[in-house]
Amino acid sequence: MASKSLVLVHGWGGSFRETWQAPGIDRIFADTGCDVSGVDLLGHGTADKPHDPDAYVDLPGYLLDALPKEPCVVVAFSLGALTALRAALRAPDRFAGLVLGGIGNGVFDPHKPEESARLIAGIEGTAPPDDNLARLFGQYAHQEGNDVAALTAILKRPPATRITPDQLSVITCPVLVCIGDRDFAAPADELASAFPEGRLETLPRTDHFATPGSFAFIDSVMRFLEARILGRT
């Protein structure tokens, strides 16, 4: 039997190498027998880094083009998770399983330009000193190897159409939603319950940026892969 393809997708300001390879998380997931690979989203890692916000209007299409042609399992975090969710809405037959880390019920909220402006202020160093979230995004953007202009352009991209809970019924593959109990994106109960085969895992003592490398997240994904994707007990 051919091994199951598993694709790892990073969040905003990350990359396949920095988020999944450098900590060895890709090798842990490969221990399941899955064929593990990764995608660098447009504006990140080894991908092109345009500075025009309009270039990022179709990140889901970019991801679909990068995925294997056969149905695969996608494990994604933050911006990668939102992108994977929208890609699965467009082409649910391309997904054999889906892990969404670091996104929650906020995916159903209308786009809020003031939130993007807040994060951009953090990147530009103009955020109020007590806005810790904006400052964290600024620190993340300015990590070595990042293209700050490209990351800023992503935050300025035109808003996508709103996602509603009833739309998620087309995603019939097993879905695991993982959210840290200290994540600004929490809660995620409405998101997880909207999938026909959805499951929610709340990660203890975990904030947003710590999610991909947390033992709780890795353990939840491993159990999900073994039980729901590979059919092992």
N, C-alpha and C positions, 0 to 999 in steps of 0.2 A: 504494500500500500504506500502511495506517495505521501510524503510528509505534508502537514498543513502549513501553508504560508502565513507568517505572522509579521505584520509591518508595524514599526514603532514610529510615532509622530510626536515631535517635540512641541513645546509651547512658544509663545512670543519671546524673542530674545535668546532662544536656545538653538540647538541643532541636534542632529542624530548623534554626532560624536560626543558633544558635551553633555547632553542629557542622558543618553542611554549607553554609549560605548565606554566612555572614560570611567564611569563608576562600575562597569561590568554587568549592568542590568541586562543587556542583550544576551550575555552568556548564560545568565540564570534562566531566562525564558527559553533559551535554546536547549536547556536540560530536559524540557518536556518532549523533545524530539521534533519540535516545530522548526521550519526553515525560516530563520529570523533575518529581517532586513530593515532598513529605515529609509525615511524620506526627509529631505530638507525642504521645508516650505519656501516658497518664493520670498526673497528678502533675507534669508537665513543661510548659515553654513556655506555649503558649496553651490547653492542655487544662485541664479541671477538676483541682483539687488537693485531694482529700479527705484528711483526717487519720486516717481509720479504716483500719487494715491490711486488714480484710476487703474493702474496696473494690477492692483490687488482686489479688484471687484469680483473676481471669480476664483478665489482660492479653492473652493470645492472642486471645480473643474480641473485645476492644476493637480490636486491630489489624486483625483480619479485617473488622470493620465499617467501618474507615477505608480499606481498600484498594479499588482499582477493582474493578468486578464482573467484568471480563474478566481472564484470567490476566496477571500482571504479573511483572516482575523486582524483587526486593527486595534492597537493599544495606543491611545492618544491622550495628550495632556493640554489643558487650557486652550489657547488658540487652536492648537492641533485637534483638540477634542471637539470644539465648536465646528471646525472645518470638516472633520470626519462625520459629524452628525448631519451637516447639510449635504455632504456627499452621499451619505446613506439614504437620505430622503430622496435624492435625485436618482440614485441607482441602487436600490436595496439588494438586488440580486448579486452585487459585487462583494457583499459582506457575508462571511460565515460566522462572524462574531464581532462584538464591538465593546471595547472598554473605554469609558469616558471619565477621565480624571480631571478634577479641578474646575468643573462647570456645574451649575445647579439650576434652580428654578428661574434664575434671571434670564435664561435663554428665551423665555416666553415674553419678556418685557420689551416694549418698543425701544428702539435705539435712543440713547441719551447722549447727545453731543457734549454736554457738560462733563460727563465722565471721561470721555476721550481727552477733552481739553485739560482736565485735571492731571491726567497721566502725562500728557505732553509737557505740561508745566514742570512736572517732576524731572523729565528728561532734560529740559532746557535750564533747569536750576532756578526756576522762578516760583515754585510751589511754596506755600507757607511752611515755615520750619517745623510746625507740628503736624503736617500732613505726612504721616509715616508711609502710607501706601504709595503716594506719589513719589516720595524719595526712594522707596525700594525699587519702583519701576525705573527710576533714573539710574540707580546703581546697576540694575540688571542690563539696561540698554548699553551702558558704557563699559561692559566687560570686554576684555581683549578679544579682538577678532570680529566684533559686531560692527555693522554699518548703521550708525545712529540715524542718519537721514532716511535710510530704508525703513528702519523700525518705526520712525515717526510717521512716514508715509502710510504704513499699514494702519496706524491708529486714525489717520485722516481719510481712509478709504470710504467711498460712498456706502451708506447703510444698506444692508441686505433686507430682503422681505422678512416680515415677522414670522416666526415659527409658532404654531399653535399646538397644544397637546394632542388634538385629534389627528393631526398630520402624522404623528409618530407611529400610528397603527400599521403603516406600510413596512416598518422595519421589524421583520418577524424573526430575525436571528436572535440568539441569546445576547443580552446587553447587560453589562456591569457598569454601574455608576459609582465612582469612588470620590468621596468628598471629605476633606479634613474637618474636624470639629472646630478648628480655628481658621478655616478658610473664609475669606471675604465673600466667596461665591456661594457659600452655604445659605440655606439648606438645599437639598436636591431631591426631596421626597416626591414632589410632583413630577419632576423630570423622569425619575426611575419608574414611577407607576404608570406613566403614559405609554411605555413600551409593552407589547404583548408578552414578551419574555424578559422583562426588566428586573434587575435586582440592585438594591442599594447597599453599599458598605460605607459606614461612617468611620473614618480613620481617627483614632484617639491621639490627642496631643500633636496634631499635624496642621501646619498652616499651608497656604497656597503653594509657595515656592518650594517647600520641602516635600511636596507630594510624590514626585516621581522616584525619589531616592529613599522614601520611608519604608521601613521593614513592613509596616502594616499594608501599604499599597502593594508592594511586591508579593507578599503572602496572599493577599486577596486575589491578585491577578493569577497567581500560580494555581490556587484552588479553583478559580473560575475556568481556567484552561483545562485542568485535569478533569473536572466534573462535567462542565457544560459543553466543551468543545471536543475534547478527546475521548469522552465517555468512560473515564476511569474513575474508580472509587477508592 
